[in-house]
Amino acid sequence: MHEGVYDFEELLQLPVGQASHVPEFLGPVEVTTVAGKGRGLVVTRDVSAGELLFANRAFAVAKPSQLLEATVRKLECPSRCSEEEFRSFFLLCSSSQGPVPELPQLTCRARDQPEGPQSQGSPVSQVSQGPLRPVNRSLVKAILAANAHELDTSDVAGLQSAPSEVSSLFLTASLVNHSCRPSAARVFLGDMMFVRAARDLRRGEEITDGYISVLQPVMERRADIRKRYGFDLNEDRGLVEAALLPEAEVLAVLRRMDEAASLEDFQAIFEDITTLVQRGMLRLVGPSEPSCSAKVQGAAQRLGLGLERVLLAGAGAVPVLAATAAILDADKADKEAARAYCRCCWIMEELAPHNAYHAKWALEALLCASRASLPLEDYVAYARKVLTYHIGPGTLETVLRCQLGKKRSGALLDSSHVTHGELRMWPPGEVGITHQRRQTSNGDGEALDLQLHLDEAAPPNEVEISANQMLLYVRVRQKRVYLALPGSVVHGAQGRPVRLSKQGRRIQASFHLQPALSLTQRDSSVISGVRWHLLSFVDLLLPRFRIFSKKGYGRNERWSRSYLSLRVAGSCIGSQS
């Protein structure tokens, strides 16, 4: 079976939690023991971003106050809950403590009567036929506390009349572990959860999801995950954020976000966040010697080319940009709003690609660009990519038709001149970064081939690319990007550590790398902050990301960061990831 059996246009119109009659799906996924985490799901082969990993029907669906009763009644009834399902339910961990239970078998359950609110009826009044199983209610309650999902949804099609008020349990999805940089993206359609690869994954890589909002700074994520799920975060993102972003400075940013009252306030906060992040990245290399440990440097190199975006998110940049975009959108500054939404998407591509926030902002960028009469080819191709990887194929057309009507959506798509199905991998107006690692031709190390894709050739300006042992610096006019290299740069001929080429709006840089050295082995002359000027072109320009100030937004608009983390421009976009 493949995902072509699903009609996503039809599924999008189902109220959240309503019973569907589509089959479950299990892709290249297996359950295994994951070091430091217990059980988890991994992919059994290489998969590409956007590929459907599994589609899981809810074991039980009910209002939060009734979910325990609904689950117990189903477990008690052999005609509604098979022995296999009964056993799989109680193999779920009720907490992170204690020995890891045995590994369950993953299967697609065939059911004539899907489990949804309409098929279940009232969990209290429903009467089961035949003898009932004994069920440990306390254990069921503990399992639900650790594994139940609120059926949040982005509702990008605008079809839901009210926010979801139901919760559920998914047997397969409950085996997915947490990450602050999830590798999977999920969406709820009816009583089904569809989980796709959010990134390219290699065989054996773990499938992860965000149990909490990954837009929070590290200190808030650590406290949240400990309070709600009882375990500690121990991954590269948190380690690097804690080392490179001083907590006092991040907390000061958060206080300013809560007090921000105008567009100018948010713009100033974003500029300060950018400065804070760039200072943090420079702590990796000097100026005289690194101010962080080899452990932190190793974690930064594993984060690699996405390090700057990870740190921006950890310093609070995403809700600040989302607020900026929403204010500009409300003020009908559509061109600048489109750019701000694209900037949100640029960070989400690294942080939590193709989740509900990402889909919302990619669509808003397209709609703002359309109202601003901007060329739409890139916006359409990018929004199509994000919605395809978030929900499924063909959903951009469905969502636009629901939001704009058949005539207006058709005119928008026709004006873009984009081939049906054409996808764009990075947001319009941002630097597209692709890379490939390979062995050098003489076998003496590893090489990194890095491609930078620029959107426009515009008025003459200089493009600068500089490097030191760990960081690559790219400047196009006043736009700057810092990238952490996944290894130490080795000097090449004439002291240049990189081979460069240019074709149109694409720049390729090839680096010869060696494994990261310990601090005691480092060459101080390499990490002393020296940068090699590698490239200077006068015919390339990436439009500078800038949002023009507009006055008139007051404190009564409630632009608090807690509010923004859940709602943007009045649209509910999910409470988890």
Secondary structure, DSSP 4 states (H G I P E B T S, - for coil): --GGG--HHHHHTSPTT----PPPEE-SEEEEEETTTEEEEEESS-B-TT-EEEEEE-SEEE-GGGHHHHHHHHHH-TTTS-HHHHHHHHTS-SSS-SPPPPPPPP-PPP-SS--SHHHH--TTT----S------HHHHHHHHHHH-EE-----TTS--SS----EEE-TTGGGPEE-SS-SEEEEEETTEEEEEESS-B-TTPEEEE-SS-TTS-HHHHHHHHHHHHS----SHHHHHHHHHS-HHHHHHHHHHHHH--SHHHHHHHHHHHHHHHHHHHHTTT-SSS-SS-HHHHHHHHHHGGGHHHHHHHHTTHHHHHHHHHHHHHHTT-HHHHHHHHHHHHHHHHHHSTTSHHHHHHHHHHHHHHHHTT---HHHHHHHHHHHHHHT-TTHHHHHHHHHH-HHHHHHHHHHHTPPTT---SS-TTS-EEEEEEEE-TTSSSEEEEEEEE-S---S---EEEEE-SSEEEEEETTEEEEEE-SSEEPP-GGG--EEEEEETTEEEEEEEEEPPPPGGG--TTTSSS--EEEE--SS--PPP----------GGG---HHHHTTEETTEE--S--
